[in-house]
């Protein structure tokens, strides 16, 4: 009888540990799903030297601090021309933050804007989380020159 009791107890213990583990994963996924980041381009094809716009948008809960990525002046054959302020749409749930960048390139080819990291932290919580945008592809075409 005692071995049967040990087997049932062990099964219950394993089930309980699996249950706790699944709750931990669910809570982590829920916390990560509260933040949605998106990067969009106004066009994915430009001519050399032509400017294009990169829009970064974050949607999150009201009690979350967000750090936007810091774009360098030049990355992967793409140059940063200008950076707009971070606009906030408050008063509605969820909160939406937006920032626009003006970019250009003076090299022809296809270039990737890498996934951009957004750091988030709930107010009064010590833990931070990083959420990335999708990578974007920009095609830069040469300009035909009339030599006649």
N, C-alpha and C positions, 0 to 999 in steps of 0.2 A: 504494500500500500504506500509505503514511503517513496518508492521509486516512481510510482504513478504521480504522486504529489509533486515530486521534483520535475518531472517532464511537463506537467501542466504549468507549473510555476515558471519554468524556463521559457515555454511557449508564450506565456503572458508577458514575461519580461522582454522578450525579443519583439513582440508585437508593440509593446509600449514604447520601446526605443525607436522602432520604425515610425510610429505615430509622431513622436516628438521631432524626429528628423524631418518628416514631411511637413510639419507645421513650420519649422525653421525655413525650409526652402520656399514654402508658400509665402511667408512673410517677406522674405528677401525679394521674391519676384514681384509682390505687390508694391513694395517700396520702390523698386526700379521702374515699375510701370506707371508710377505717378508723374514721371517726367518724360516728355516727348520732345525730341530735338529734331529739327529739319533744316537742311541746307538746300537751297534752290538757286538756279542760275536763270537770268532772263533770256539767255541764249546759250547754246552749247557749240556754236560755230562763229568765229570772228575772223576778220582780216588782221594782218599784222598791224599792231599799234592801235587797233580799235578797242574801245573800253567796253566792259561788260559788268553786270551787277551780280554780286553774290549776296543772297539774303539768308540770314540765320534767324531761326525762330525757335523759341522754347515755350512749351506749355507746361505749367506746374501748379502745385498747390500754393496757397497764399503764404504759408509759413515756411517757405523754402528759399534759401539764399542760393543764387546761381552765379557762377563765374564763367564769363564768356571766354572762348579761346583767344589767345594773343597771336595774331597773324604777323609773321615777320614781313619786312619790306619786300623781300624777294623769296620765292619758294618755287622749286620745280619749274623754272622758266616762266613763272607768272610774277608780275610786279603789282604791289599794292599802291594804288593811286590815292585813294581816299577811304575814310572810315566815318560812318555816321554815328550819332549818339544811340545809346540803347533806349528804345522806346518801350514803355510799359503800358499795357491795357489793364487797369485795375478796376475794381468795383464789380467784377464778374468772376465767377469761379468756373474754371481755373484761370489763373493769371497767365497772360501771354506777354513775352518779352521778344523784341525784334531789334536786329541791328543789320544795317546794309553796308556793304563794302563795294568800292569801285576798283576793278582789276583790269590789267592789260597784259599783253605779251608781245615781245618783239622777235620771237623765234617761231618758225613754222613747225607744225607737227601736232601730235595729240599729247596733251598733258593732263595729269591727274591732280585734282585738288584732293588731298588725303582726308581721311576721316578726321573731323575736328572734335576735340574733347571739351565737354562742358562739365564743370565740377559743381556738384550740388550738396547742400547740407541743410537739414531741417534746423530751424532756429532752436537754440538751447540743446542741441544734440552734438556730441563731439565727432561723430563719424561722418565722413564724406563719401560721395559716390561719384563716379565718372561715367558719363553717357556720351557716346560718339555718334556723329552724323554718318551718313553713307558717303562713300567716296564719289566724286563727280569727275566727269571727263570733259575736257574742252579741246575742240579742234581749232587750230590757228592756221589759216590759209595764207599763201603768198599772194601778192598783188602782181598781176601781169603788167609788164612794162612795155610800152610801144617804143621800139628802137628805130622806127623808120623815119 
